[in-house]
């Protein structure tokens, strides 16, 4: 083989989302009776849900463990149905016979930003150990892969010696009384805050600009002569840790110095292709997307968007000035938006706004002035250039 020829690979080398067993953020509670774990999870949820968190819970059905299958399965499942969906009016229920596995579990809980798990039955990436004299974890130490906190039952003042020996860093971890659900909930929110995805910027500049009849990203509006893609990248750099310019493959070579091109790997999909290509590069970042045809955009407006960011939602967007819909091309897409955008693509929709309208997103009030005013035609360009150059 020619030494300059890259080695053949059978599959694409993809960066995988940083998921646990069930979700990106998950906490297993173990070491106490299952009923106590369920009660604590309910108390935590009662505090976290009103604060805006979408909390999921994973447990086993203890009552049906020894029951006859015919007594627990619906007639449809007994007859061989693969799945049964029931509209219970106030909630929906999905019953299926498919076994849980690492590929299906995240899909079941995709609408959550935090999953609480009964660790007596299931594993999760991070664990909260409950110290209770009625239970011992001496024979389950292999489940303690990343302990982040302790909950002590009434009357318990210290950890068992076997846990102290197994967890030499135990003194550095927070401890909560079992009755202090409010304190534990406050800590969980702080823990989630430290795990917020980093924010990267993406200038959308790979369109064909058919209405403008020339590349919109290369237009100049201000007196300094900078191209619009340079201006947009500079604005994003004020609020993002790094910035990329979404482009077609042939545009990458002529990108101005100082701009980092991110060529599309999802082709023929318009803005959605650029957003998906960004997530393919880094599925563990949140992406602040900014179209290059917004010459009136300001750093203050971007700071307003970032200040209003709700990382527990799929995305944070401004309300469009022309309707009540979210504005899709100046939006923070959280990592959980990646599979949702792919799901809509699989349903035949290439419009990012379609996903935003039909998903759990934070919509901020429309900012003042003309910052969301886009410029798509030669006539609009001429007017904008005169306004921004101070000639009008």
Buried (B, 14 or more C-beta within 10 A) or exposed (E): EEEEEEEEEEEEEEEEBEBBBBBBBBBBBBBBBBEBBBBBBEBBBEBBEEEEBBBBBBBEEEEEEEEEEEEBBEEEBEEEBEEBEEEEEEEEEEBEEEEEEEEEBBEBBBEBBBBBBBBBBBBBBBBBBBBBEEBEBEEEEEBBEEBBBBBBBEEBEEBBEEBEEBBEEBEEBBBBEBBBBEEBBBBBBEBBEEEEBEBBBBBBBBBEBEEBEEBBBBBBBEEEEBBBBBBBBBBBBEBBEEBBBBBBEEBBEEBBEEBEBBBBBBEEBBBBBBBBBBBBBBBBBBBBBBBBBBBBBBEBBBEBBBEBBBBBBBBBBBBBEEEEBBBBBBBBBBBBBBBBBBBBBEEEBBBBBBBBBEBBBBBBEBBEEBBBBBBBEEEBBEEBBEBBEEEE
